Amino acid sequence: MSWVILVIAGLLEAGWAIGLKYTEGFTKLVPSVLTIAGIIASMYLLALAARTLPIGTAYAVWVGIGTFGAIVLGMTFLGEPVNAGRIFFLILLMVSIIGLKLTAY
């Protein structure tokens, strides 16, 4: 169950990272409130998962999922560049996340 919680926390991290773009420096109320709520929820779920998972693994997987998601969302919705290099490194990042999961214990 801790891994499911950690994946949800990572997805929320990707969401709040993209949300930062819409807050316009925390000058827009609704995006700012949603982004702050995402930050709090994401960190809370990370803390729950870290009760039973090694903290180094939990943190690295959380950041990795958040990074992967933020890049994919940025390419999909914000017009960020899509090229072979970025795709290669996204795949490498996903392999690393899976590797950390498989070697956690």
Phi, psi and omega in degrees: 000328180298325179291323177296315178299318180295320178296317178298318178299319179294320177295321176295325178297317177300319180298314182287332177296317176292323178302328179304324180298323184275347179285341184050056179071033182060035175259349178256120189298303186297310177300325180294315179297316180295320179294315179297319177297320178296320178299312182297313181297317181298314181291325177297315179294324174300315180298320177297313181296324183289351175297325184242345179260151174300135186297322179298317178292313182300315181294316181296319179293318179301311179295319181297314178296317178299317179295311179303310181296319180296321180292314180297316178295321178298318179291323184284316189249340186247006177071022178289155187297142174242115178213171185301320179298314180296318179297317178303312183287331172296318177297317178299319177298315180296319176300319179296317179298313180296319178300318177297320178297315184290336182252014184294331182229000000 
